[in-house]
Every structure is written in structure tokens, then in C-alpha cells.
Amino acid sequence: MATATVARPGAVRIRRLLRILFPLAVATGIGLALYERAGELAALVLRPGSVPYLLLALAANAVAVLFTMATWRSLLADLGPRLPGRTTTRIYFTSYLGKYVPGAVWGVLAQLRMAGAAGVPAPVVLAVFLLNLLVAVLTGLAVGPLAAPWTLGTGAWWLVLPGALTLVLVARPRLLNRLAAAAARLARRPAPEARASSRGVRRALAAATASWAVSGLHLWALAVMLGAPPLTALPVCVGGFALATAAASLVVVLPDGWGAREALLLLSLTAVLPWPQATAVAVASRVVCTLSEVLVGGTALLLTLPRDPVPRTPLPSSPAPHRPEGTPCPDSSTPSTTASR
């Protein structure tokens, strides 16, 4: 006879505590990220004619964030059970904002907890996480060579290798499952049990590539604002941002690749801007990305708050008409409702 598993009181307390501490840690990380760059953001806003460029940069990165969610959702729909859009949106943005907490495990833990509560098995959640990371990194490194001719010259021919691998995945999508298994072995983890289909991989690759192309436009708007030539700066910014972010995402010690991304961005931006302006653009990029991610993620979480059913209050029964005492009912043969209760 099977015995029911009873949660220990200590484990229940820890879960309740994490529900409080995790949002607080995310809010603290976001607050510190914005506070440290408040001076740079104020200087940018006060520049003459800067507001249209800043709004364009915010809008571009906000659209890119939505494309990243589409990448993850396409893999989840391919591997796991179908979930309502509100549920997947809430799971994604809760874990997405968790990247502002140092360490890469918090986003994964949030996905495991919330997706598990929605009925998605843990092996599927881990497989989606790993495949999504591979798709993001590979497509980012594939878009990155757009900036190579202006930054690294002909010596950067090796940067075409990730792009070639991405094209191979478009032709043979199921190879991504083998790459995920190899990555799991390198990390000394079991290979993912769930396997992505060809259609799911192609949809994820397309959404991720679109995300890199659109997100690079925010860096281009900032660079043009500070004097970069628009035509030359476009491939430099789109490719440079994709390359820097994809490479920095592998640095899991720092929250959201702090420092690593800026260093790689400077390598690209100095091809179209002097060093001081390139530094200002790299700093402004971090501020714009943080603001747009918080705005999009926070709005999505507010719009997908669980809706508690409103209990319906029964309408009060109509009072019986007043009859003088001793007056018989109109139909004495039919018992009244009150009497029959």
C-alpha cells in the first residue's frame, strides 16, 4: 500500500521564506544596478536632442526581450505540455528578472518551481533551459561577425565558425540535441531526456536571431546619438552587441555578465567612436537594457497576476407582501416556500 508523502515543516518554512526572499533579492539587484548608473543616465537625458534616441533604444531592446521570450516559449511548447500564455509569460519573466541576483542558478530554480507547479516535469524544464542557452549563444555568435571587418579585420575569420554551425543546425535541427548532451557532459550533468523537434529548433533559432538583430538597434541609436556615422555603426553595433552579450552570458559568476559585456562592447565601439564616447555608449547600453527589461518584465508580471474568482453574492429574496393578520393566503392549497424549508 502506497504511503502519502508529507512535507516536513522545515521544508515548508524554507519554501515560504524563498517566496519572500527571491523577489526581494531581485528588486535589490535591480535597484543597485540602476542606482550605480543614475548619474550617467541623468547626463544622457540632459544632453540636447537625446530623448528621441533614448526612447528608440528603449523600444528596440523591449521588443528584443519579447523575442527572447518567444524563443523560450517555442522550445517549451515543443518539449513540454501545453500551458496557457499567461502561465508561460509569468514563469519566463520571473526567472528572467532573477538574472539580477548573482549566480545563474536562481533563474533555473524559479523555472523548476513555477513550471513544476504548472505540471511541467523537471527534466523538461532543464532541457528547455539548456537548449535555450545554446540557441541564444550560437545565434549571438553567428550575428557577431557582422562587426568583425571594422573591429578585428581579416584575422577574425574564425568568428564565422559559429555562424556556419548555426546554418548547419537550420539544415539539421536535431543536431542541437546532441550539442545539448555534449554540453551536459562537459558540465558533468546528465544529458537532457527531452528532445526538441526539427520544427521547434527552427522556430527557436529564428526568434533568437530576430532578438539579436533588434537588440543591436538600441546600441546603434546610442552610438549615433554620440556622433557615430549611422551606416558604418549599424553592422558594428548589431554584431558587436550580439557577440559581446553571447560571450558574456557564459560568465555565470557576475550578475548578467557585468563588466565582461562592457569590455567586449568597447572593442567594437572604438571602431566608430573615440574612446570616451565609446565608454559612455557602453555604460548607457547597460542602463537602457536594465530599464527596458524591468519595464517589460514588470508589466508582464502585473498583467499576468493570478486572478482569484470573485464569489457571487446571492441576491436577497424579495420580502413577502404584507397581509393583515388573519387574512388567508390567495392559494391556501399551495404551501409557501418558507413553510416548505
Disulfide bonds with the S-S distance in Angstrom:
none
